């Protein structure tokens, strides 16, 4: 079991340069990632989460932070649109794979 990631964890994992990171935006990305996973996974009563869920939060936070540079959901390959455009999937399959064992499924309906 591990704690939810911090801004420093995501900066280190994503190899972001500390001096170029917008701390407010990164904090928002981490909070959004943790909130999203908290809403989708079973409740962890100790405040700690399994390591794969923590890893998913790091991946998602880094993705959300970088997403601010691609508001239309696409980016140029190698920085040159003439070389090709990469479309970013809405769902990160790596995140989904990591959290699958802990997904909370609603039972019944209101």
C-alpha positions in Angstrom: 0.0 0.0 0.0 1.1 3.5 -0.7 0.1 7.1 -0.4 -1.5 9.0 -3.2 1.1 10.7 -5.4 2.3 14.3 -4.7 3.2 17.0 -7.2 6.9 16.1 -6.7 6.2 12.4 -7.5 4.6 13.3 -10.8 7.3 15.9 -11.7 10.0 13.3 -11.0 8.3 10.5 -12.9 7.3 12.6 -15.9 10.9 14.0 -16.1 9.5 17.5 -16.1 12.0 20.2 -15.4 11.3 21.6 -11.9 11.9 25.2 -13.1 9.5 24.9 -16.0 6.6 23.3 -14.1 3.5 25.5 -13.5 3.0 24.4 -9.8 -0.7 25.4 -9.8 -1.5 23.5 -13.0 0.4 20.5 -11.8 -1.4 20.5 -8.4 -4.7 20.7 -10.3 -3.7 17.8 -12.5 -2.7 15.6 -9.4 -6.0 16.5 -7.6 -8.0 15.8 -10.7 -6.3 12.4 -11.2 -6.8 11.4 -7.6 -10.4 12.6 -7.6 -11.1 10.7 -10.8 -9.6 7.4 -9.5 -11.3 7.9 -6.1 -14.7 8.1 -7.8 -14.0 5.0 -9.9 -12.3 2.6 -7.4 -13.4 1.0 -4.2 -12.9 3.0 -1.1 -9.6 2.5 0.7 -10.3 3.0 4.4 -6.7 3.5 5.5 -6.1 6.5 3.2 -3.5 4.4 1.3 -3.9 2.7 -2.0 -2.4 -0.3 -3.8 0.8 0.5 -5.7 -0.9 -0.1 -9.1 -3.6 2.5 -8.3 -0.9 5.0 -7.2 1.0 4.4 -10.4 -2.3 5.0 -12.4 -2.7 8.3 -10.6 0.9 9.3 -11.5 0.3 8.4 -15.2 -3.0 10.2 -15.3 -1.7 13.3 -13.6 1.2 13.6 -16.0 -1.1 13.1 -18.9 -3.5 15.7 -17.7 -0.7 18.2 -17.1 0.7 17.6 -20.6 -2.8 17.8 -22.1 -2.8 21.6 -21.5 -0.4 21.8 -24.5 -2.8 19.9 -26.7 -6.3 21.4 -26.1 -7.7 19.9 -29.3 -6.6 16.4 -28.4 -3.9 16.2 -31.1 -0.2 17.1 -31.3 2.3 17.3 -34.1 4.7 14.5 -34.4 8.2 15.7 -33.7 6.8 19.3 -33.3 6.1 19.5 -37.1 2.5 19.1 -38.3 3.8 18.3 -41.8 5.4 15.2 -40.3 2.1 14.0 -39.0 -0.4 14.5 -36.2 -0.9 12.2 -33.2 -4.5 11.9 -31.9 -4.7 11.3 -28.1 -7.1 8.7 -26.9 -9.7 9.8 -24.4 -9.2 6.7 -22.3 -5.6 5.8 -21.2 -5.5 2.0 -21.5 -2.5 1.7 -19.2 -4.5 3.5 -16.4 -7.5 1.3 -17.0 -5.4 -1.9 -16.9 -3.7 -0.8 -13.6 -7.0 0.0 -11.8 -9.1 -2.8 -13.2 -8.9 -5.0 -10.0 -10.1 -2.2 -7.8 -13.0 -0.8 -9.9 -16.2 -0.2 -8.0 -19.2 -1.4 -9.9 -22.6 0.0 -9.0 -25.2 -2.5 -8.0 -28.7 -1.9 -9.0 -30.1 1.5 -9.9 -32.1 4.2 -8.2 
